Amino acid sequence: MTSAHRGPRTAWRAAPAGLLATPALAWIALFFVAPVGLVFWYSLGRKPGLYQTHANDVLTLDRYREALGDTFMTSFAGTLRIGLAGTALCLAIGLPFAYWLAVKVRPHRRFVVLALVLVPFWTNFLIRTIGWQVVLSPEGFASRALQSLGVTDAPFSMLFTRGAVLLGVVYNYLPMMILPLYVALDRIDGSLREASKDLGANRWRTMAQVTLPLARPGIAAGLLLVFIPLMGDYVTAAVLGGARGTMVGQLVASQFQQAQNWALGSAMAVVLILVIAVTILATALAGAVCTWLLTRRRRSELAGLAEGSPA
Amino acid sequence: MSGSPTQPAVTSVRRADAGEGSGSVELRSISKSFGGVTVVKELDLSVRPGEFLSLLGPSGCGKTTTLRMLAGFEQPDSGEVLISGAAVQHLPPHKRDVNTVFQSYALFPHMSVAANIAYGLRQRRGIDRAEIRSRVSEALDMVQMTRFADRRPSRLSGGQQQRVALARALVNRPSVLLLDEPLGALDRKLREDMQVELKLLQSRLGTTFIFVTHDQEEALSMSDRVAVMLDGRIEQIADPYTVYERPATAFVAGFIGQQNFLPGTPADGGRAIEIDGGTIHPGEPVTTPGPVRVAVRPEAVRVAETPPAEPANALPGTVAAVSLLGDVLQYVVHADAGHELLARVPRRQAGRLAEGARVWCSWAPADVHVFPAEATPRDSTRDSTRDPIGSAK
């Protein structure tokens, strides 16, 4: 039965459901889709002369050939290694912490611990990273501490090593891993863990069969939130890794700024985007396949019970 | 919800190893406190194999904590927990031969109904696939959920989830099944159906059931014995009939069903009790010295427009309210001496008296229970579900 007269309220209800998302969609279209499209367009062009940054008079894939040269590939491999290792380290450190925070810490203290997790964000990202330079330099705190403990006898520098980059990366991105993991673990009803133990599973089996599968959305969010910005980050690597820490982001930036070659820079950026996308898809696929393999026995064992087929 | 009494699946679910003492539960002087607050105080409890025992009490009485100590989720501060004769207080939950049906059901949302039920069997060694499959199939059959085997729990109704939780626990053939207010989330009609089914299931399986509830009707209708708890102690443990008819304390009297409480003083060597506006004769002489509380059940109170033949145990008054509670009429009578009396009369038996009518309330000496005055029954113990007009003080 349709109403004879529609007030303003019903008119509002009849508005398309997407209306609420319009501001966000407009923002994304204007400041994300359009610039990425532009970058893709530039990547098909060339740098016509010394004083021009780009031209699209001839469309070519030559910039991609240039982008995939040796220098780029080397730092690309390094970037991917840092990205994967950094993300894995953040997960390895963040998961036990988030579990502890969500399960073991008393509810009224969780807020305090969460606030402590966020304290580093109160200082500028660059300043925090430069702070590590002081700590890691040969005359720095870390070196002196190791010397006084007798681990080394000479001044020792961790600065400008891969280890320093990894340390800085984990330091900067760990909260981005902890927060979604905490939210996911906190949402799992404690009685589910109790039910699992009640049914005969010890704590590790409970973790593997109940807690982690239910925390999967949080794990995925944490991995994405760390991996994606990390792949584009070059400040941490430049400050703590020096020349050895050259990341792809740095190469892209230098093409746009120092070399003024927007075409090549764009091609590099597109390659970076593609590699990130492929890595994420591959990880998701691997996760899905693992889950499928792990639950295959369970499914085959119980298949067809609903039809009442005999065992 | 048919609860059909004969089902072939059940016989093989029945515990095969029902040997001597298997399924017995004993708590010896168990105490537990949380942050300085003692929740369970030196509690002793002994449950026979195959018994259906209810732990009944208001919230905060320690009944759920007691159950959680049996399951192993809480460790007692002192005392011993024995299951099937063996001390288990130091064993973690996964090593105890008990299973729990949780109040929230706690079904695993990422698994199908069948996988939920199979979970406990998978944790054990020495059960092959074919056995898991056949036992899951039996358990599904037992709770009539076979056609929902592949569903996720989120797509089931509350009653269906409840059945899955029951099957998931019973498929492991535990010596003792612990039930933590499992029917609390169901609507009334479904809850009553499930009460009957649970009771039938329990007597078919012969498994010891320990059932925690705050609903006295539920406890009375299902249990072999009821343990009424208050402040971490058992006030009375007895069969439902005794608990109802012969409450051991004023608290039990007030918590189980409803009571009219009248303050009074013993006289004539305990053969009479003086109350405001009259004298009450108890069935047996009162031995309690000092002030007492007289308890009379509403269904024991007769309401008539003429004074009873025997003048004892009668109070004149005025009908203040009448309400129909299904098959009984409930009267609230303001006695002339100031008491407010609740009376319940079978609807077909008596003609209906109007509000404002002058009446006599009377009851037999055998229906009088007397308790020491200092024990105050709690207000919260009124059965609000049965009492649409509120409680009489």
Interface residues (C-beta under 8 A of the other chain):
Chain A: D189 S191 L192 E194 A195 S196 K197 D198 L199 G200 A201 N202 R205 Q209 V210 P213 L214 R297 R298 E301 L302 L305 A306 G308 A311
Chain B: A71 G72 F73 P92 P93 H94 V98 N99 T100 F102 Q103 S104 A106 L107 F108 P109 H110 S112 A114 A115 A118 Y119 G120 R122 Q123 R124 R129 A130 I132 R133 S134 V136 S137 L140 T146 R147 F148 A149 D150 R168 A169 N172
